[in-house]
Amino acid sequence: MARAATAPPPPTDLKRIVAASLIGTTIEWYDFFLYGSAAALVFNKLFFPGSDPLVGTLLAFLTYAVGFAARPVGALVFGHFGDRLGRKRLLVLSLLMMGGATFAIGLLPTHATIGTAAPVLLTVLRLVQGFALGGEWGGAVLLVSEHGDARRRGFWASWPQTGAPAGQLLATGVLSLMTALLPATAFAAWGWRVPFLLSGVLVLVGLWMRLSVDESPVFRAALARAEARRTEGAATRAEKLPLVAVLRHHWREVLIAMGARMAENISYYVLTAFVLVYATSHAGVAQQTALNAVLIASALHFAVIPAWGALSDRIGRRPVYLLGAAGVGAWAFPFFALVDSGRFGPLLLAVGVGLFFHGAMYAPQAAFFAEMFATRMRYSGASIGAQFASVAAGAPAPLIATALLADFGGPAPIALYVVAAALLTLVAVGAARETRSRDLAAVAEDEPRPASGKTGDGREMRV
């Protein structure tokens, strides 16, 4: 495969596009992770009272998982219209939906006020969050991937990926600040609402940034070609729905993307969400100490993602991804041994090293998935592969880990769960072809790419 010769855009424009994608993904992940942290700390008491504490946590994590169930639906809807109408408009809509739902959670009455209606409304708002996030990820990474310099695509496309640790950092930081400043009774009464209400301000900033960027030039060119064919009557058949085209021409890539997500997704939610439950309820770590460890480790995670992305530009997406999957699998047992010490230093080391290896998967993922699919089905393909996997991976991860802890009383089954996910990802990425040299603009938007890498008449295909 020949390396793309696509000229890079002006540095100022590219940095503005990266900033717009990053701030949007940061806000949306802040909203999404804020719920996860609150589910581990206070939602079990405020919305599911009267249960055993661990059962209450399970119920809170169940509503957390509901948000993941809505993500594939969001991927389908946003992917379809994103491939038909463009990336930018759908990204604005996803930001408004996510921010609105998060702000509403901050105003939601608890079980003590309105009874069973409280957890029902909480679940509905969580569904809206998941639906919005299902469409956010694909559009944000594609906007950068399709604008960026092909030689440094892995580096530039990794920046929207830093929105996850940045959102985690922001969410955990605000919660940590509130728990440090307020007594436990005040935090449970009203302090937990402040981080959710802050989302309204953040959304206004993100909206301003996203409205200032242009649509992807790769998408505009592909749309113009499709319109020209229709106008000239050159098309021999009606244009397929993006979903139909993806499942017909790119089913193998969808399966690879789903497998690649298993270790990345499961390990992340064990490292950042479940660890708060495990450290406080099993290892005897203070709530503030656990939050601080995740906070500092998230800062490290933010820093290493662009570095891993840049490395994927030099040696390829697959080697970096495989290293990350092997790393999280090997670290699973030492992770819990360090957390069990009950001390801040080992806890920070456990989460920090885990997120270091996670970054090796998460950084090249944006470019890797974007390079698998053709332009007019890229939003659908990348989103479907990523978000359908999240239902089986990230959604039940804290729930499964908490249930395993309740049933077995120790971390060994949870570590084996992470190891199994790592093995699945190693197989999936090992079966993938290297995509580093593909030119996104050169991939035909309406034709399959045969596994042989040749066109139907036997000519070598440039992608």
Buried (B, 14 or more C-beta within 10 A) or exposed (E): BEEBEBEBBEEEEBEBBBBBBBBBBBBBBBBBBBBBBBBBBBBBBBBBEEBEEBBBBBBBBBBBBBBBBBBBBBBBBBBBBBBBBBBBBBBBBBBBBBBBBBBBBBEBEBBEEEEEEBBEBBBBBBBBBBBBBBBBBBBBBBBBBBBBBBBBBBBBBBBBBBBBBBBBBBBBBBBBBBBEEBEEEEBBEEBBBBBBBBBBEBBEEBBEBBEEBEBBEBBBBBBEBBEEBEEEEEEEEEBBBBBEBBBEBBEBBBBBBBBBBBBBBBBBBBBBBBBBBBBBBBBEBEBEBBBBBBBBBBBBBBEBBBBBBBBBBEEBBBBBBBBBBBBBBEBBBBBBEBBBBBBBEBBBBBBBBBBBBBBBBBBBBBBBBBBBBBBBBBBBBBBBBBBBBBBBBBBBBBBBBBBBBBEEEEBEBBBEBBBBBBBBBBBBBEEBBBBBBBBBBBBBBBEBBEEEEEBEEEEEBBB
